[in-house]
């Protein structure tokens, strides 16, 4: 559910929505890490002023993950 949420929301925020890639990785503590990579020109748009947009995406993904009983983290990858 969390990955679908990021896949849906991220393209609406960016100039190059076709280059959004989300990869699911499990960390050593068993949490799901969603690694989001975007076009280099869109990194600032994904992060937002003072990190507000990425923080909002992290909160939504974490809430969606808790609904399924998972711990979800969102990271921006260069």
TIZAPA-137028 format. One record per residue: residue number from 1; residue in one letter; x, z, y negated of N, C-alpha, C, CB in turn. Coordinates in steps of 0.05 Angstrom, whole numbers. Glycine has a CB too. Example, Ala and Ser with C-alpha at 12.3 -4.5 7.8 and 13.67 -1.06 7.14 Angstrom:
<nodes>
(1, 'A', (264, 156, 114), (246, 156, 90), (264, 156, 66), (226, 181, 89)) (2, 'S', (257, 142, 45), (273, 143, 21), (258, 157, -1), (282, 114, 12)) 
</nodes>
This chain:
<nodes>
(1, 'X', (16, 0, 24), (0, 0, 0), (17, 0, -25), (-19, 24, 0)) (2, 'X', (39, 15, -25), (56, 17, -49), (70, -9, -55), (77, 39, -45)) (3, 'X', (79, -23, -34), (92, -49, -38), (72, -69, -49), (104, -59, -11)) (4, 'X', (48, -69, -39), (28, -87, -49), (22, -82, -78), (2, -85, -32)) (5, 'X', (22, -57, -86), (18, -49, -114), (39, -60, -132), (16, -19, -116)) (6, 'X', (65, -57, -124), (87, -67, -140), (86, -98, -140), (114, -57, -128)) (7, 'X', (80, -110, -117), (78, -140, -116), (56, -150, -135), (72, -149, -87)) (8, 'X', (35, -135, -138), (13, -143, -155), (19, -138, -185), (-12, -128, -147)) (9, 'X', (30, -115, -192), (34, -108, -220), (58, -120, -233), (36, -78, -222)) (10, 'X', (80, -122, -219), (105, -132, -232), (103, -160, -244), (127, -131, -211)) (11, 'X', (92, -179, -230), (90, -206, -242), (74, -207, -269), (78, -225, -223)) (12, 'X', (55, -189, -272), (40, -189, -297), (57, -179, -321), (16, -170, -294)) (13, 'X', (78, -166, -315), (95, -154, -337), (118, -172, -345), (106, -128, -328)) (14, 'X', (124, -193, -329), (149, -208, -333), (145, -237, -341), (165, -207, -307)) (15, 'X', (166, -249, -352), (166, -277, -360), (171, -295, -336), (186, -282, -382)) (16, 'X', (185, -286, -316), (192, -301, -293), (181, -288, -268), (223, -305, -290)) (17, 'X', (154, -289, -265), (142, -274, -242), (149, -285, -215), (112, -274, -246)) (18, 'X', (157, -310, -214), (163, -322, -188), (189, -311, -176), (165, -352, -191)) (19, 'X', (205, -297, -192), (231, -287, -183), (230, -257, -176), (252, -292, -204)) (20, 'X', (206, -246, -174), (204, -218, -166), (207, -215, -136), (176, -206, -175)) (21, 'X', (226, -198, -128), (230, -193, -99), (229, -163, -95), (257, -205, -89)) (22, 'X', (214, -155, -75), (212, -126, -68), (221, -123, -39), (182, -116, -72)) (23, 'X', (240, -106, -35), (251, -101, -8), (247, -72, -1), (281, -109, -6)) (24, 'X', (236, -67, 23), (231, -40, 32), (255, -30, 49), (206, -38, 49)) (25, 'X', (266, -7, 42), (288, 5, 56), (281, 34, 61), (315, 2, 40)) (26, 'X', (289, 44, 83), (285, 73, 89), (311, 88, 84), (274, 77, 118)) (27, 'X', (310, 109, 69), (334, 125, 63), (338, 146, 85), (333, 138, 36)) (28, 'X', (360, 161, 82), (368, 180, 103), (348, 203, 106), (395, 191, 97)) (29, 'X', (331, 208, 86), (311, 230, 88), (284, 220, 98), (308, 242, 61)) (30, 'X', (283, 194, 104), (258, 184, 115), (239, 173, 94), (244, 204, 131)) (31, 'X', (247, 173, 69), (230, 163, 47), (233, 132, 46), (237, 175, 20)) (32, 'X', (212, 119, 38), (212, 90, 34), (222, 84, 6), (184, 77, 39)) (33, 'X', (242, 68, 3), (253, 60, -23), (245, 30, -27), (284, 64, -24)) (34, 'X', (231, 25, -48), (224, -2, -56), (245, -12, -76), (195, -4, -67)) (35, 'X', (262, -31, -68), (282, -42, -86), (271, -67, -98), (309, -48, -70)) (36, 'X', (267, -66, -125), (255, -88, -140), (278, -103, -154), (234, -77, -160)) (37, 'X', (280, -129, -149), (299, -145, -163), (283, -167, -178), (320, -158, -144)) (38, 'X', (292, -172, -203), (278, -191, -220), (299, -209, -234), (261, -176, -241)) (39, 'X', (289, -229, -248), (307, -247, -264), (322, -229, -284), (290, -269, -278)) (40, 'X', (347, -235, -289), (363, -219, -308), (350, -216, -336), (390, -231, -311)) (41, 'X', (336, -235, -345), (323, -233, -371), (299, -214, -371), (313, -260, -380)) (42, 'X', (289, -207, -347), (265, -190, -345), (271, -161, -339), (247, -201, -324)) (43, 'X', (296, -154, -335), (302, -126, -328), (293, -107, -350), (333, -123, -323)) (44, 'X', (298, -114, -375), (289, -97, -397), (259, -94, -398), (299, -108, -423)) (45, 'X', (244, -116, -392), (215, -114, -392), (205, -97, -370), (203, -142, -390)) (46, 'X', (218, -97, -347), (210, -81, -324), (215, -51, -330), (224, -89, -299)) (47, 'X', (237, -46, -343), (244, -18, -349), (227, -8, -373), (274, -15, -356)) (48, 'X', (225, -24, -394), (208, -16, -417), (223, 2, -436), (183, -3, -407)) (49, 'X', (211, 7, -458), (223, 25, -478), (225, 53, -467), (206, 25, -504)) (50, 'X', (249, 64, -468), (255, 90, -458), (247, 94, -429), (240, 111, -475)) (51, 'X', (245, 72, -414), (239, 73, -385), (210, 80, -379), (255, 94, -373)) (52, 'X', (192, 75, -397), (164, 83, -393), (150, 65, -372), (149, 81, -419)) (53, 'X', (156, 39, -372), (142, 22, -353), (151, 27, -324), (147, -8, -360)) (54, 'X', (177, 29, -320), (187, 34, -293), (178, 62, -284), (218, 32, -291)) (55, 'X', (177, 81, -302), (168, 108, -295), (138, 107, -286), (172, 127, -318)) (56, 'X', (122, 91, -300), (94, 88, -293), (91, 75, -265), (79, 72, -314)) (57, 'X', (107, 55, -260), (106, 42, -234), (115, 61, -212), (125, 17, -234)) (58, 'X', (134, 78, -218), (143, 98, -198), (121, 118, -192), (168, 112, -208)) (59, 'X', (107, 126, -212), (86, 146, -209), (63, 134, -192), (75, 156, -236)) (60, 'X', (55, 109, -199), (34, 95, -184), (42, 91, -155), (27, 69, -197)) (61, 'X', (67, 82, -150), (76, 77, -123), (77, 103, -107), (103, 63, -123)) (62, 'X', (87, 125, -120), (88, 151, -106), (60, 160, -99), (102, 171, -124)) (63, 'X', (41, 157, -117), (13, 166, -111), (1, 149, -88), (-4, 163, -137)) (64, 'X', (6, 123, -89), (-4, 106, -67), (9, 113, -41), (1, 76, -74)) (65, 'X', (34, 120, -41), (48, 128, -17), (38, 154, -6), (78, 130, -22)) (66, 'X', (33, 173, -23), (23, 199, -14), (-5, 196, -1), (21, 219, -38)) (67, 'X', (-20, 177, -11), (-46, 172, 1), (-43, 164, 31), (-61, 149, -14)) (68, 'X', (-21, 150, 37), (-15, 142, 65), (3, 162, 79), (-2, 115, 65)) (69, 'X', (11, 183, 66), (28, 203, 78), (57, 197, 77), (19, 207, 106)) (70, 'X', (66, 179, 59), (94, 171, 57), (105, 180, 30), (97, 141, 60)) (71, 'X', (132, 184, 29), (146, 188, 4), (157, 161, -4), (168, 210, 7)) (72, 'X', (151, 153, -29), (159, 126, -38), (175, 129, -64), (134, 108, -43)) (73, 'X', (198, 115, -65), (215, 114, -88), (217, 85, -97), (243, 126, -82)) (74, 'X', (219, 80, -123), (222, 53, -133), (248, 52, -149), (198, 45, -152)) (75, 'X', (265, 32, -142), (291, 28, -155), (293, -1, -165), (314, 34, -135)) (76, 'X', (305, -5, -188), (310, -31, -199), (338, -39, -190), (307, -32, -231)) (77, 'X', (341, -63, -178), (366, -73, -168), (375, -96, -185), (365, -80, -138)) (78, 'X', (400, -98, -192), (411, -120, -207), (411, -145, -191), (438, -115, -218)) 
</nodes>
